[in-house]
Amino acid sequence: MKAVVTGGAGFIGAATVKCLLEKGHEVWAVVRPDSPRLSNLWHQVPEELRPGLQVISLDVRNLAQEDFRKYCPLADVWLHTSWGGPGSDNRKKRDMQQSNIQDSLAAVRAAAWIGCRRFVFTGSQAEYGICYETMGEDTPCNPVSEYGKAKLEFANQAEKLCRQLSMDYVHARLFSVYGPGDHPWTLIQSCLRTWQEGGEMELGECSQWWNFLYIKDAAKGLAVLLEKGVHGIYNLAGRDTRILREYVEEMYELCGSKGSFRYGIHPQQAEKNANLIPDITKILALGWKPTVSFKEGIYELLHCL
């Protein structure tokens, strides 16, 4: 299988590129020319897998003006992980999130130009909004952040466009993915770094239900969706759902109980006090399942910090 991965040097993209190469697929990774994360991609991919990888230096914002066939004349599937403006503050910026929609629709058209039969997009649990019950793929979506609204709006437009272009549209709603290579300001990265140095971590209430998925499991899930996904939405999350404070206190113990932490200090994120209680029955039916426990994932991450 020949796969294109936009955002190929990012946290999700690089891990999925590696997973696809390990499975024997050919990969074209689209990376922004000035990307500071290109080293992350080369760090992920060992020498023996590199013959199957082509890196395309191209900003996704230019896809609408480019004939992508000059970079990759033919491919089977396309994974779009590129989405500008990470971080809680940027999730609130409507103009930034709306520009992501147009750039991503250009990626859909580029995928059709090179003969792809399937377009997989990394959506987000933020599309559901604030939920208190189990979140299945048919749960009504009421996003509260501009980020969640834009991801959902793109899904609606891309699904119709893919039908017109004779491609399957597969929408992977990722829940909270963590692991090496993630942004340093995330909860897990911040906690581990702070406690390794014996510092104090100021937290929110952390009283909501939460679900974490290790990056290697997320990459395997996306690879399965590229190989087998059928037109539609798939929740991509872990099996371990519990109160966020339990995760925090487990991390604290795994760090040797160094430093300290206080609840109720940090302000709410863009999605407020949302619960994450995912139903992953649909993707489990494709043969994928998460295999890395939270404890194992944290230990592996600690070795990388």
Secondary structure by P-SEA (a helix, b strand, c coil): cbbbbcccccaaaaaaaaaaaaabbbbbbbbcccccaaaaaaaaccccccccbbbbbcccccccccccccccccccbbbbcccccccccccccaaaaaaaaaaaaaaaaaaaaacccbbbbbcccccccccccccccccccccccaaaaaaaaaaaaaaaaaaaacbbbbbbbcccccccccccccaaaaaaaaaaabbbbbbcccccccccccaaaaaaaaaaaacccccbbbbbbccccccaaaaaaaaaaaaccccccccccccccccccccccccaaaaaaacccccccaaaaaaaaaaac
